[in-house]
Amino acid sequence: MRLLGIDTSSSNTAGAAFLPSGKTKAVWLWDTTKISTNTGRNEIIQFARKKQITLIYLQVISSVPKNAYRAFIRSSASSGIQIHALDGAPDWILPNQLIRISSLVNWVKTYNNSVTVNEQFAGIQVDIEPYLLPEWYQDQETAITNWLEALTLLAQGTQDTTLIISSALPFWVDQIIVPATQSTFIESVFQLMNNVTLMSYRDQAQAVVDISDNKLVLADSLGKRVFVALETNPTSEGLYLTFYDDGQAIMDNHMAEIDHLLSIHPSYAGIAVHDYNGWRNLKP
């Protein structure tokens, strides 16, 4: 297969790690224990430099020592890599779990206030996905309202900071209507967040563009930023959602094509990959 004149059947990926537009390349890192040792931190940063990753969404876990975060963020900063705190779970929309949003914000703010500038988180991203709960099917209107309330808490809690706030969202989020306003959910989220990351999981560049484009058109008009995201882990939902069976060389070339096609949008911020472990373990 050829994309932009590049033969994706080849394993020669020299230069393919760069996004041609110069936009951000991001990755999710959920296994935070990896930053607890020098070896683990170095492996992550070396991989990020190899793949030209300049943003890592790092799940925050209180059991990981503070000094590990300090060392990892400091080393990342010296390599031009920004670190955003990451957390979330489907049940964070439930009334008795909304405190989790406030706890995350307070943890990051307390941490940032206790370290030097080059050891601070630059942002916070939440990945909530309440449509995985039975409540989504039992009372979707309430679930949508609660989801928006959780994101509102994030926005309110960070108003006195310079933290960049964002949310991971399914690509079909523009089909969700907010009961109170009758506007689409993504319109409401754009009013709260600095940017969003669309989980536009497909293993073909054109397919990613097809399911993302109208959200970027909206973001263009609102002056917001949108990342599109790719999957590298196996999934029971179908191989067409992931690059797990394709490998790094093919994914690199599809990323270049996606970048080329979406660069017409002022709102296009770059590409995020889910996740570090999956990406690292892809065949060449």
N, C-alpha and C positions, 0 to 999 in steps of 0.2 A: 504494500500500500504506500502511496505517496501523498504527503501533506506538505504544501508549500514547496514542492519540489524535493522533499526530503524522503528518502527511502526508509520507512518505518520497520522494514524487515531486517535492517542491519543492526548489529549490536554496537556499532561505532557511534557513541553519543558525544563525541568531543564538541564542546560548546553548546550542547543541547540543554544543559542545566539552566542556562540563562533564559529569562523571558525576554523576547525581542523588544518589547515596549519599555523595559526597565521597571515595570510595575512590581509590586511586592509578591514574593512567594512565601507562603506561610505553611505551618504544619501544626497539628494537634499532638501534644505529648501528655498522655493520661497516666503513664507509669512514672510517677514523680520520684519513686525510690531510686531511679536511675541517676538522679543528680546528687545522691548522698555520698558518692565517692569521686575522687579525682579521675579515676578511670572512666566512670560513667559519664561525668561531665565532659571530659575530653572527647569521648566517642560521639556524643550528641553534637558538640560544636564542630568537630571535624566533618561529620556527615552534613551538617547545615552549610558549612562552607563549600563542601564539594557540590552540593545541590543548589547553591546560591539562595538559600533560605535566609530571609531577613526578619522574619517574625515567627515566634513560637508561642502557641497558646499552651501554657503549662498549668496543669491541674494543681491546685493548692491543697495540700494535706497537712494538717497540723502536726502529725507525728514526724514529719520530715524536719530535721533541725534547721533553725533559722540560719545558721552559718552556711548550710548547704545552699539555700536560696541566695544568700549574699554572694557566695563564691561563683555560683552558676550565672547569675545575672551580671555580675562584674565581668566574668570572662566572655559572656555573650556580647556585652556592650563593646568590649575591645575588638570584637570581630564584626561589629556593625549589625548585630542581631538584637531586635527588640523583644522583650518578654512581656506577655500579657497573662494575668492570672485567669485561670479557667476553672469553672465548676458548674454543676447543675445536675438535675435528675428530674424525671417526669413528675414526681410527687411534690416538687417545689411549688406547684400552683395551689396545692391544698391549703386551706386557711391555717391549719396548725403547723404548716411547714414554711410559710412565708418568711418566718424568722431566719431561714437559711440564707435568703438574699441579704438581709441586714448583717448577718454574721460574716458573710463573705466580704462585703464592703468594709465592715469595721476591721476585719483581720488585715486586709490589704492596706487600709489607711494607717493602721497602727504600725504595721511592718514598715511601710514607706517612711513614716515619720521617725523611725528609729535607725535608719541606715543612710549611707551616703547616696548622692544623686545617681551615681553609676551602678548602684545596687538596687534601685527601685523598680517596681513593676511600672510599665508605661500605660497599662490599660487593664480592663476586666472584660472577659467574655463569658456569657452564660449559655449553656446548652441544655435546655429544659425538656423539650419534646413530650408534652403532655398527651399527645395523641396515642401514646403507648399505654395509657391508663384505661381501665374499664370505664372510668368516669367520663372520658371523652365521648363514648358511645351512649352513655346513660343520660347525660345532660350536657351536650356540647356547648350550649350558650353560656352556661355557668363556667365551664372549663375555659372557654375563650376569654371571658371577663376576668377570671382569676389569673390567667396567663399574662394578660396585659397589666394587671395589677402588680404582678411580680416584677415585670420589666420597668414599671413606673417606680417601684421602690429602688431599683438599681439606679435609675436616672436621678431620683431625688437624693439618694445617699451619696452620690458623687458630685453634686453640684458645686461643692466647695473645693474641688480638686481639679487637676489638669488631666486626670485619667481618661483615656479613650475607652468608651463603653460600646459594646457590640453584643449581638446575639446571633447564634446559629439558628437558621430557620429552614424548614423544608421548602423546596422550590415551588410547591403549590400553595404557598401562604397567601397569595393574592386571591385565592378562591374562598378564603375565610372572611366572613362578615362579622364585624364587632356589633353586638346587639344594641348597645347604647347609642351608637352614632351612625350605624348602617354604612360605615366606610369599611374598606378592606383592612384586614389585620396588618398587612405590611405597611399601609399608609400610616397607621397609628404607631407602629414600631419605628418607622423613619422619623417621626416627630420626637421620639425619645432617645434613640441611639445615634452615635456618630457614624456607625456603619453596620451592615449586616453581612453574614456569610451564608449564602444559599447552598444547601446541600443538594447540589445539582448533579447527583451521582449518575453518570453514564460513562461508557467506555469509548464513545465516539465524539470527536470534537463538535461536529455539527449538532448532534443531539444535545450536548451540554448547552450550546448557544440557543437552540430552539426552546428549551425549557427555562432559560434565564433571561432572554432578551427583553421581554416586556417589563420585567422588574427593573432592569437597568434604565429603560426608557422613563419609567416613573421616577427613579432615583435621579436621573439627569434633570428632570424638571424641579426636583426638590433640593438639589444641591447636596445630595447624600452620596455615600460610597458603598459599593457592593463588591464583595469577594465571591467568586464561584468556587465550589469545592468538588474534589474528586475522591473516590474511595479506592483503597488498596487492599482492604481485607476481604476474606471470603464472606459471602452472604447467601442465605437461603432464598433470597428474593429474585435471584437471577444473575447470571454472569455478565449481562449487559450493563449492570450497575457498577462494576468494579474492574480495576486493572489487575486484580489478583492473578488472573491467568494469562495476562499479556506481558507483564514485565516492565522494567524501568525504561528501556530504550523506546518502546512503543508509547508509553505514557509521556515521556519527555517530548516526543514529537507531537502528540495530540495537545499537550499543554501549549506548545508553540503556536499551533493552529488556533486554539481557543483564544489565546492572547491576541493573535492577529485579528480575528473576527470581532472581538469585543472591544478592541482599542478605539473604536469609533465613538464609544460612550464616555463622556467626561466622568461618569460615576464609576466606571470600571476601576477597581482598586488592585486587582491581582487574583491569584489562584491559591487556594488553601488545599492541603492534602490531609486526608484522614487515613491513617495517622502515622506517627513516627515509626512504631514497630512494624506496621504493615508495609510502609514504604521501604524501610531498610531491608526487609526480608523478601522483597520482590526479586524475581530472577532478573539477571542483567537484561 
